[in-house]
Amino acid sequence: MNAKAFTKLVKESITYNQLERYFLTDQGSLDTLEDHFTLRPDINAIKEDMASVGGLKLSHAQRRMLVVLVALWNGRIADEVFSSGMGDLAKVIQSMDRNNRELFAELIISYPGWGN
C-alpha cells in the first residue's frame, strides 16, 4: 500500500470513532486532507479531556483507536499521554468492534511512517 491508502485509513478511523476533536491539520480540514503528514494528534486537547472530571468521554473502542493512532504518530508521546498504554494486543482487539479491528489491521499493514 502507499501513503495515500494509509491517509484514507487514518481519516476513516478518526471519523468512524468520532475522534475529530483530537486531531489537527496543517492544511484545510480532515475532509480535504490528502497527506497524513499534515495531520497530528492534538495532544493538549487529549490531556485536557483526560484531566477533566470523568476523563476522556470515549468508549473502550474509541479510546483504544485513539491510543493506536497517537502511537502510530509517535509512540513515545503515546506512552507519555496514556500512561496505562495500549495494554496487550488481545485487550486492544477485544475492545474493538469488527470495523475497528479491520481498520486496525489495515493501518498496521499499510503504515508508511508518520510523525516523529
Short mmCIF file of the C-alpha atoms (twelve columns), coordinates in Angstrom:
data_MODEL
# 
_entry.id   MODEL 
# 
loop_
_atom_site.group_PDB 
_atom_site.id 
_atom_site.type_symbol 
_atom_site.label_atom_id 
_atom_site.label_alt_id 
_atom_site.label_comp_id 
_atom_site.label_asym_id 
_atom_site.label_seq_id 
_atom_site.Cartn_x 
_atom_site.Cartn_y 
_atom_site.Cartn_z 
_atom_site.pdbx_PDB_model_num 
ATOM 1   C CA . MET A 1   0.000   0.000  0.000  1 
ATOM 2   C CA . ASN A 2   1.037   3.589  -0.399 1 
ATOM 3   C CA . ALA A 3   0.835   6.708  1.754  1 
ATOM 4   C CA . LYS A 4   -2.478  7.758  0.171  1 
ATOM 5   C CA . ALA A 5   -4.085  4.484  1.237  1 
ATOM 6   C CA . PHE A 6   -2.780  4.959  4.786  1 
ATOM 7   C CA . THR A 7   -4.064  8.552  4.835  1 
ATOM 8   C CA . LYS A 8   -7.501  7.329  3.787  1 
ATOM 9   C CA . LEU A 9   -7.473  4.703  6.564  1 
ATOM 10  C CA . VAL A 10  -6.406  7.245  9.196  1 
ATOM 11  C CA . LYS A 11  -9.211  9.588  8.144  1 
ATOM 12  C CA . GLU A 12  -11.699 6.721  8.195  1 
ATOM 13  C CA . SER A 13  -10.503 5.611  11.643 1 
ATOM 14  C CA . ILE A 14  -10.860 9.134  13.012 1 
ATOM 15  C CA . THR A 15  -14.326 9.743  11.591 1 
ATOM 16  C CA . TYR A 16  -15.687 6.255  12.362 1 
ATOM 17  C CA . ASN A 17  -14.665 6.688  16.002 1 
ATOM 18  C CA . GLN A 18  -15.707 10.357 16.188 1 
ATOM 19  C CA . LEU A 19  -12.191 11.441 17.186 1 
ATOM 20  C CA . GLU A 20  -12.040 14.582 15.027 1 
ATOM 21  C CA . ARG A 21  -11.736 16.727 18.160 1 
ATOM 22  C CA . TYR A 22  -8.367  15.139 18.895 1 
ATOM 23  C CA . PHE A 23  -6.631  15.832 15.580 1 
ATOM 24  C CA . LEU A 24  -5.267  18.965 13.909 1 
ATOM 25  C CA . THR A 25  -4.432  19.531 10.268 1 
ATOM 26  C CA . ASP A 26  -1.808  21.922 8.970  1 
ATOM 27  C CA . GLN A 27  -3.741  22.464 5.750  1 
ATOM 28  C CA . GLY A 28  -7.505  22.558 5.353  1 
ATOM 29  C CA . SER A 29  -9.751  20.130 7.181  1 
ATOM 30  C CA . LEU A 30  -9.842  16.407 7.770  1 
ATOM 31  C CA . ASP A 31  -12.302 16.051 4.872  1 
ATOM 32  C CA . THR A 32  -9.886  17.626 2.396  1 
ATOM 33  C CA . LEU A 33  -6.718  16.080 3.856  1 
ATOM 34  C CA . GLU A 34  -4.623  14.379 1.196  1 
ATOM 35  C CA . ASP A 35  -1.450  13.700 3.187  1 
ATOM 36  C CA . HIS A 36  -1.339  12.240 6.705  1 
ATOM 37  C CA . PHE A 37  1.961   14.060 7.308  1 
ATOM 38  C CA . THR A 38  -0.075  17.290 7.642  1 
ATOM 39  C CA . LEU A 39  -2.203  15.696 10.365 1 
ATOM 40  C CA . ARG A 40  -1.243  15.363 14.013 1 
ATOM 41  C CA . PRO A 41  -2.940  14.473 17.269 1 
ATOM 42  C CA . ASP A 42  -3.985  17.425 19.414 1 
ATOM 43  C CA . ILE A 43  -2.092  16.263 22.482 1 
ATOM 44  C CA . ASN A 44  -3.206  19.285 24.514 1 
ATOM 45  C CA . ALA A 45  -6.906  18.530 23.863 1 
ATOM 46  C CA . ILE A 46  -6.360  14.885 24.820 1 
ATOM 47  C CA . LYS A 47  -4.560  15.849 28.035 1 
ATOM 48  C CA . GLU A 48  -7.227  18.433 28.924 1 
ATOM 49  C CA . ASP A 49  -10.024 15.905 28.499 1 
ATOM 50  C CA . MET A 50  -8.112  13.263 30.438 1 
ATOM 51  C CA . ALA A 51  -7.647  15.724 33.319 1 
ATOM 52  C CA . SER A 52  -11.326 16.732 33.347 1 
ATOM 53  C CA . VAL A 53  -13.903 15.129 35.628 1 
ATOM 54  C CA . GLY A 54  -14.572 11.654 34.279 1 
ATOM 55  C CA . GLY A 55  -11.579 11.720 31.921 1 
ATOM 56  C CA . LEU A 56  -11.930 11.003 28.211 1 
ATOM 57  C CA . LYS A 57  -15.584 10.611 27.289 1 
ATOM 58  C CA . LEU A 58  -14.932 7.727  24.900 1 
ATOM 59  C CA . SER A 59  -15.950 4.111  24.682 1 
ATOM 60  C CA . HIS A 60  -13.257 1.478  25.150 1 
ATOM 61  C CA . ALA A 61  -13.107 1.012  21.370 1 
ATOM 62  C CA . GLN A 62  -12.782 4.739  20.691 1 
ATOM 63  C CA . ARG A 63  -10.105 5.116  23.362 1 
ATOM 64  C CA . ARG A 64  -8.097  2.170  22.012 1 
ATOM 65  C CA . MET A 65  -8.238  3.563  18.486 1 
ATOM 66  C CA . LEU A 66  -7.111  6.964  19.764 1 
ATOM 67  C CA . VAL A 67  -4.162  5.306  21.527 1 
ATOM 68  C CA . VAL A 68  -3.336  3.339  18.343 1 
ATOM 69  C CA . LEU A 69  -3.409  6.465  16.176 1 
ATOM 70  C CA . VAL A 70  -1.303  8.504  18.602 1 
ATOM 71  C CA . ALA A 71  1.160   5.593  18.865 1 
ATOM 72  C CA . LEU A 72  1.453   5.389  15.082 1 
ATOM 73  C CA . TRP A 73  2.164   9.118  15.054 1 
ATOM 74  C CA . ASN A 74  4.687   8.974  17.927 1 
ATOM 75  C CA . GLY A 75  4.990   6.001  20.255 1 
ATOM 76  C CA . ARG A 76  6.887   7.882  22.970 1 
ATOM 77  C CA . ILE A 77  4.222   10.545 23.205 1 
ATOM 78  C CA . ALA A 78  1.504   7.875  23.308 1 
ATOM 79  C CA . ASP A 79  3.289   6.227  26.245 1 
ATOM 80  C CA . GLU A 80  3.606   9.595  27.984 1 
ATOM 81  C CA . VAL A 81  -0.008  10.677 27.459 1 
ATOM 82  C CA . PHE A 82  -1.655  7.312  28.026 1 
ATOM 83  C CA . SER A 83  0.374   6.110  30.978 1 
ATOM 84  C CA . SER A 84  -1.656  2.911  31.014 1 
ATOM 85  C CA . GLY A 85  -0.517  2.309  27.433 1 
ATOM 86  C CA . MET A 86  -2.403  0.222  24.945 1 
ATOM 87  C CA . GLY A 87  -2.362  -2.853 27.110 1 
ATOM 88  C CA . ASP A 88  -1.713  -6.099 25.411 1 
ATOM 89  C CA . LEU A 89  -2.791  -6.746 21.860 1 
ATOM 90  C CA . ALA A 90  -5.594  -9.043 22.971 1 
ATOM 91  C CA . LYS A 91  -7.146  -6.217 25.032 1 
ATOM 92  C CA . VAL A 92  -6.916  -3.835 22.095 1 
ATOM 93  C CA . ILE A 93  -8.594  -6.273 19.739 1 
ATOM 94  C CA . GLN A 94  -11.185 -7.430 22.266 1 
ATOM 95  C CA . SER A 95  -12.356 -3.874 22.933 1 
ATOM 96  C CA . MET A 96  -12.926 -3.133 19.242 1 
ATOM 97  C CA . ASP A 97  -15.904 -3.884 17.077 1 
ATOM 98  C CA . ARG A 98  -15.394 -5.631 13.747 1 
ATOM 99  C CA . ASN A 99  -14.995 -2.387 11.785 1 
ATOM 100 C CA . ASN A 100 -12.301 -1.132 14.155 1 
ATOM 101 C CA . ARG A 101 -10.493 -4.487 14.049 1 
ATOM 102 C CA . GLU A 102 -10.414 -4.281 10.263 1 
ATOM 103 C CA . LEU A 103 -9.249  -0.643 10.358 1 
ATOM 104 C CA . PHE A 104 -6.558  -1.514 12.916 1 
ATOM 105 C CA . ALA A 105 -5.237  -4.372 10.782 1 
ATOM 106 C CA . GLU A 106 -5.225  -2.253 7.620  1 
ATOM 107 C CA . LEU A 107 -3.486  0.632  9.416  1 
ATOM 108 C CA . ILE A 108 -0.691  -1.662 10.579 1 
ATOM 109 C CA . ILE A 109 -0.270  -3.307 7.175  1 
ATOM 110 C CA . SER A 110 -0.232  -0.005 5.291  1 
ATOM 111 C CA . TYR A 111 1.821   2.057  7.777  1 
ATOM 112 C CA . PRO A 112 4.409   4.094  5.776  1 
ATOM 113 C CA . GLY A 113 5.675   6.144  8.716  1 
ATOM 114 C CA . TRP A 114 4.204   9.208  10.373 1 
ATOM 115 C CA . GLY A 115 5.192   11.873 12.866 1 
ATOM 116 C CA . ASN A 116 8.486   11.781 14.733 1 
# 
